[in-house]
Amino acid sequence: MAPQVLRSMTGFARADGAGPGCRWSWELRSVNGKGLDLRFRGPPGFDDLEAALRERAAARFSRGTIQATLTLDREVAASTVTVNQQALDQLVAAAEAVRQRTGGPPVAVEQLLAVRGVVDIVEGEGERSEALVASLLVSLDEALEKLGAMRAAEGAAIGAMLELRLARIADLADEADANPARTAEAIRARLAEQVSTLLGAAPALDPARLHQEAVMLATRADIAEEIDRLRAHVIAARALLADGGPVGRKLDFLAQEFNRETNTLCAKANDKSLTATGLELKAVVDQLREQIQNLE
């Protein structure tokens, strides 16, 4: 199966369109999110487009908070006049009854129409037709495609930076592995010095017992296991980057494992040069995890 594209969770896209008597634009803004969170804001009467947005976005993205805004401008806003026929009939009947009882003149039409509730004038935003909705959805698809392209471009840039961080982690693991303080000669010299110091301070101590304790301490301070795990994590992270797709969560888990092994290496380091290597490892791992947070 062909590798998928790495995507960032951040991006922006805009798509404009026009139809008879109106113009519109879609704006999509995407930021980091634990899951896929969609928010829609549009003109009155178009709330049902949110369902179409959710369906289309879910088919393209798996994570990120996406704010979608639809702006619709009418070139000619038609006004609609409606007459409440029932109210008008009742009003005419009442006016005629009063006229017959009082003998007054007939009520003028403009007076009847001026009564509140008889005539309603609505400043319309134009008709919502199936053709208009279809055109809006075409523009929405265009905006989603642009957003996907931008997120993919940023994802590729993040992937390149992650590769650099992984290469540096691998180099630092090799550096720690080759550190002279880890050679058998250096360990023996350090142990001999520690035993000699302890015997000088307390001659009554058993030299054999001291050697045994020193060897146990040296064994617990060995970082071979941490180095092996760091190298294994580098291989796993590179495989995920090569596969592509929504691998942000898996990479974030690996970043936590990198951090754990680095902390252990720093704790076990029994030489200044090893400690310096461990601290640089920790800085690079922090940079790695910061970049991973932006991946889908």
N, C-alpha and C positions, 0 to 999 in steps of 0.2 A: 504494500500500500504506500502511495506517495506521501511524503511528509507534509504536514499541515503548516500553516503560517503562524508564526508567533505574533501575538497582538498585545499592544498596550491597552490599558483600560481608559486612557484619556484621549480626548479628541474633540473636534468640532467640525460640523458640516452644515452647509446651507444649499437649498435647492429652491429656485424661483419658477413660477409658472404663470400663465395668463390664459383667460378664456373670455367668452362673450360678456363684456360689461364688468369684468373683475380681474384682479391680480392677486397672487398669493405667494407666500414664502414659508418654507419649513426651516427651522433652525434646531439642530441637535447638538447638545453638549453632553459629553461623557466624562465621568471622573471615576476614581477608584471606588469599589464596593465589594462587600463580601460575597454577594450574589448578584443577580440581575434585577435591578430596581428601575422601573420605568415610570416616569411622571409626564403627564400630558396637559398642556394648556392651549386652548383654542377658542374660537368665537362661539357665541351662543348658537345652539342648534347643531353643533358638530361633535358633541361629546362622545357619540358612538364610534368615532374614529379611533378612540383609545384602544378598543379591542383589536382593530386592524394593526395598530402600532405594536401592541404587545406580541401579536402573532408573528409579525414580520421581524421584529427585533430578536425575539427568542430563537428564530431560525438562523440568525447570523451570529449572535453573541451569547456567551454563557455567564459573563460577569461584568459588573460596572453599573454605575448609577447614571441613567440617561434621562436628561430633561429635553422633551420635545415641545416646541412652540410653533403653532400654526397661526399665521397672520393673514387675514383675508380682507382686501380692500375693494369695495365696490366703486366703480367709476360713476354709476348712476344709481342713486338710492331711491327706489320707487316707494311712494307712500300708498298705503292701502286704507280705503275708507269703508267702514262697515256700519250698517244701521241695525240697531236692535229692534226688529220689526214688532216683536211682542210688546215691548215697552212703548213704542210709538203708537200702536193700536190702542193700548190702554189709555195713553195720554190724550189721544184724539177723542176717544169716547168720553173721558172725564171732562175735557174742555167743551164738548158739544152739550153735555148735560148741564154744565154751569151756564152756558150761553142761553139755553132754552129757559132755564129757571130765572135768569136775570134779564134776559132780553138784550144782552149786549151783542157787540159785533163778533164775527167769527175770529178765532185766534189765528194770527199769521203763521205761515209755515216756518219762517225763520225763527219764530219764538219757540215753536215745538222742537225744532232741531237743536236749539241752543240749550235745551234741558240736558243736564249731565246724565250720561249713560245711554242716551238715545243714539248718538253718533260717536264712533270711535275711530280716530285717525292714528294709524300705526306707521311710524317711519321705518319702512321695510329695509332689509339688507339684501333684498333680491331673492330670487327663488333658489332653493336648493334642489338641484336636479341630479338624476343618476349620472349624467355625463360629467357634471361638476365634481361629484364625489370620486368618480373614476379617475379624473384628471388629478385630483388632490392625492390619490393613492399612488399614481405614477410618480409624482414629485416626491412623495415620501420614500418610495423605493430608491429613487435617485439619491436622496439625502442619506439614506442608510448605507448605500454602496460607497458614497464618498466618506462617510464616517468609518466604515470598515477599512477603506484604503488608508486613511490617515492612521488608524489604530495599528494597521499592519506595518506601515512605515516606521512608526515609533517603536513597535515591537521588534523590528529588525535591528534598529539602533540599540535598543536595550540588550538584545541577544548578543550583539558584537561586544558591548561593554561587559556583559557577563562572561563571555569567553576570555576576555583579558583578565578578569578577576580570577577565574578558575585556573588560568595558566600561572598566575602569580601564586596562588595557593599551592599548586603542584610544585613550583620552584621552591617555595619556602619549606614545604614538606621534605623535599630532597636536601635542602640546606640543613634542616634540623637532623635529618638522618645521617648526613655526612659530618656533622659537627665533631671536631676533635675531642670534645669533652665526653663523647659517648664511646670512644675507643676503649678496648680492654686495658691498655697501658694506663690511660688517664684515670679510669675507674680504680685500678689497683693502687696507683699512686695516691689518689684522693683518700681511699680507704685506709691505706697505711698511715697517712698523715693524721687522719681522724683517730685511729687506734692509738698511735703514738702519743697524741695529745691527751687522750683520756687516761692512758697509763701513767703519763707524767703527772697528771693531776691527782690520780688515785692509784698508786702502785698495787694496792691490794686487789684490784679488779682482775678477773680471769681473762688473760689474753685470748684464749680460744673462744670464750663466750662473746667477747667483744667483736672478734672477727666474724662470728656467726651473725650477730645482730647487724653488723655493718653490711654484710652480704645481703641480708634480708631487706635492709633499707635501700640498697642499691637496686635490688630486683623490683621493689615497689616503685622506684623512681624511673624505671625504664620506660621510654616513650615509643617503643617499637609498635605496640598495638595501636596507639593513637595515630602514628604516621601511616600505618596500613589502612586505617579507616578513612583518614583524610584522602588518601589516594583513591580508595573505592568510591567515596562520595563524589570526587571530581569526575570519575568515569560515569557514574550514574547521572550526574547533572548534565554532562555533555550529551549523553544519550537522550535525555528529555528535551534538550534544546534542539537536537537533530530531528526528533519526532515532530516538534512544533505543536500547534494547537493550544488549547487551554490547559497549560501545565503549571500555571502560577502556584496553585496550592501545593503540588508535589515538590516544586522547587523551594517553596517556603519551608516545608518540612525538612528538606535537605539542608537548608541554611541553618535551621535550628541544630541539626546534627553536627554541621561544621563548627558551630559555636561551642557545642558541648565538648567536642574533641579538642578544640583549641584551648578552652578553659582548663581542661585536664592536663594538656601538655604544659601550659604555663605553671600549673600547680606542681607538676613533677620536675620542672626544670631545676637542675642543681648547678647551673653555671650561668654567668651573666650573659654570655653569647647566646645560649639557648633561650633564656628569658627574653632577650631582645628579638629573637626570631619569633617566639610565641606572641609577643605583643604586636609585631607587624602582621602576623597571621590574623590576630583578632581584629585589627583595623581593616584588613582586606575583606574579612568575612562580614563585618558590619556594612561595608560598602556593597558587597554582594547582596545582602539581604535587603538593603534599602532599594536597590534597583528591582529586585524580584517583586517587591510590593506593588509595582506598577503593572505587572504582567497579568493578563487575563487567566 
